Amino acid sequence: MAVNYICKYCRSHMGTIDHSLVSEHQLGLHSLTPDERKDMITYNGNGDLVVNLVCDYCNEALSSNPELNLVNNPLQ
């Protein structure tokens, strides 16, 4: 099983970690609230953990254009 990091806006792949090598505690996922976990973490069809984050490109776009935060998925 793997942990895949995906941008929640542009869906670009940001990285993968072999889940057998690290725990959720080591990844810092234990510190998320239940609502944050619901918003950020999903599982794909083969059981891999998918963590939805914001890539640098989308973060810059959102910082430069704060009105994009008002749109559900502004960069797709």
C-alpha positions in Angstrom: 0.0 0.0 0.0 1.2 3.5 -0.8 0.4 7.1 0.3 -0.1 9.3 -2.8 0.0 13.1 -2.5 -2.3 14.8 -5.1 -3.1 18.4 -5.7 -6.8 18.9 -4.9 -7.1 21.6 -7.6 -5.0 20.5 -10.6 -4.8 16.8 -9.7 -1.1 16.7 -10.3 0.8 14.0 -8.6 3.1 15.5 -5.9 4.7 12.3 -4.6 4.3 8.8 -3.3 5.5 7.1 -0.1 5.5 3.4 0.6 3.0 3.1 3.4 4.8 0.0 4.8 7.8 2.2 5.6 6.0 4.9 7.6 3.1 5.2 9.9 0.3 7.9 9.9 1.9 9.3 13.0 5.3 9.8 11.2 3.4 11.5 8.4 1.7 13.8 10.8 -1.8 12.6 9.7 -2.7 11.7 13.4 -2.8 15.5 14.2 -5.7 16.2 11.7 -9.2 16.7 13.0 -11.9 14.4 11.9 -13.2 17.1 9.5 -9.7 17.7 8.1 -9.2 14.0 7.6 -12.6 13.8 5.7 -11.6 16.7 3.5 -8.0 15.6 2.8 -7.8 11.8 2.9 -9.4 9.2 0.7 -8.6 5.7 -0.5 -8.4 4.7 -4.1 -9.6 1.4 -5.6 -6.5 -0.6 -4.7 -6.5 0.6 -1.1 -3.8 3.2 -1.4 -4.2 6.3 0.8 -4.7 9.5 -1.2 -3.8 12.8 0.6 -5.2 15.9 -1.2 -3.0 18.9 -0.8 -2.3 22.1 -2.7 0.7 22.2 -5.0 3.1 25.2 -5.2 1.6 26.3 -8.6 -2.0 26.3 -7.3 -1.0 27.9 -4.0 0.7 30.7 -5.9 -2.3 31.1 -8.1 -4.6 31.3 -5.1 -2.3 33.7 -3.3 -2.2 36.0 -6.3 -5.9 35.7 -7.0 -7.7 35.3 -3.7 -11.1 35.4 -5.4 -10.4 31.9 -6.7 -11.0 30.6 -3.2 -14.7 31.4 -3.7 -15.0 28.9 -6.6 -15.3 25.2 -5.7 -12.5 24.0 -8.0 -11.0 27.1 -9.5 -8.1 25.7 -11.5 -9.8 22.9 -13.5 
